[in-house]
Amino acid sequence: MKQLHEFDPFVIRRLIENEGWEKPLADVRRVQLTPRQQVVFWGLRIYVAVMTAVVVWAFLHGATG
């Protein structure tokens, strides 16, 4: 496999222009979630917290038992 310095700079420049890599990236903005989506994400957070607590409890219970 060739290293980057082994390529012709003209070929690299043409690739960059063809792929559009020299253009600035589009702005990234926050998306306003719907109330339903917010409920789903809060549910996932609660689920992760409960599952973490269960795993910690099971580990501690197994380590002492």
C-alpha positions in Angstrom: 0.0 0.0 0.0 1.3 3.4 -0.9 2.0 6.1 1.7 0.5 9.5 1.2 3.9 11.1 0.4 4.3 8.6 -2.5 1.3 10.0 -4.5 1.6 12.8 -7.0 0.3 16.0 -5.4 -1.8 16.7 -8.6 -3.6 13.4 -8.1 -4.3 14.2 -4.5 -5.5 17.7 -5.3 -7.8 16.3 -8.0 -9.3 13.8 -5.6 -9.9 16.5 -3.0 -11.7 18.6 -5.6 -13.7 15.7 -7.0 -14.9 14.6 -3.6 -15.7 18.2 -2.5 -13.5 18.0 0.6 -12.3 21.6 0.3 -15.8 22.9 0.9 -16.7 24.0 4.4 -19.0 21.6 6.3 -22.6 22.4 6.8 -23.6 24.1 10.1 -24.6 21.7 12.9 -27.6 22.8 14.9 -29.6 21.3 17.7 -32.8 19.7 16.7 -35.9 20.4 18.8 -37.2 17.0 19.9 -40.9 16.3 20.1 -42.4 15.6 23.5 -42.7 11.9 22.5 -39.0 11.7 21.6 -38.1 13.4 24.9 -40.1 10.8 26.8 -38.4 8.0 24.9 -34.9 9.4 25.7 -35.7 9.9 29.3 -37.0 6.3 29.4 -33.8 5.1 28.0 -31.8 7.1 30.6 -33.9 5.6 33.4 -33.5 2.1 31.9 -29.7 2.5 31.7 -29.6 3.7 35.3 -31.7 0.8 36.6 -29.7 -1.8 34.6 -26.4 -0.3 35.9 -27.8 -0.6 39.5 -28.9 -4.2 38.8 -25.4 -5.1 37.5 -23.7 -3.4 40.5 -26.0 -5.2 42.9 -25.5 -8.5 41.2 -21.7 -8.1 41.2 -21.6 -7.1 44.9 -24.0 -9.9 45.8 -22.0 -12.5 43.9 -18.7 -11.2 45.3 -19.8 -11.6 48.9 -21.8 -14.8 48.4 
